[in-house]
Amino acid sequence: MQFFVDTADVSEIEALAESGMLDGVTTNPSLIMKAGRPMAEVIAEIAKIVDGPVSAEVTATEKDQMIAEGRKLAAIAPNIAVKLPLTWDGLKACRALTGDGFMVNVTLCFSAAQALLAAKAGATFISPFIGRLDDMGLDGMKLIEDIRTIYDNYDDLQTEILAASIRTTNHVQLAAMAGADVATLPPAVLKKLVEHPLTDKGLEQFLADWEKTGQSIL
Ligand code: E4P
């Protein structure tokens, strides 16, 4: 499973890249707003830090404008994935941009039928939003499972499932079990993945016992 980080905070991305766990980055207009910097500048910096796909989202809603924005964003760096919303215009733009050879991440997916359309439009990634479905009392993880089932039924559907809107480490674990190809994690969730109280407790005990031996390895 690949890990992307869901942020436009360049210093955060730099720090996380050092972990060796970062395979890509996703951004969206809200994250760009939070970063408080010009989008093109931020995306260019991120694309230099991370070798893998960096999603940059269009803000046009009409197909031709989406294609124009997508081409402009894709020109920033070779590892840009153009992010398009799951609308008819977005799907048409997806077909055009993947036809140009660009990676496309179709976002704001909330049903398996939508994911089927995105795959038929040639999307590189489909982004089902787990957390936002859970927030409504629905089952976000079931959506990942359903998309996996559908995509596995047809060899011609090559789109990767990018589990998005992740809120917890449990979401990451369950998405991996459900067969998501990628998960995009808020930085805090990625950092938390390593934590377990029994790891801390066990290490404390080992180190205390080692101290008693009076030995040193080096
Ligand atoms: C995915 O690409 C989106 O940027 C993101 O996961 C949305 O998450 P949110 O529901 O926490 O805003």
Residues whose N, C-alpha, C, O or C-beta is under 5 A from the ligand:
A	BS01	E4P	D6 T26 T27 N28 S127 G131 R132 A164 S165 I166 T184
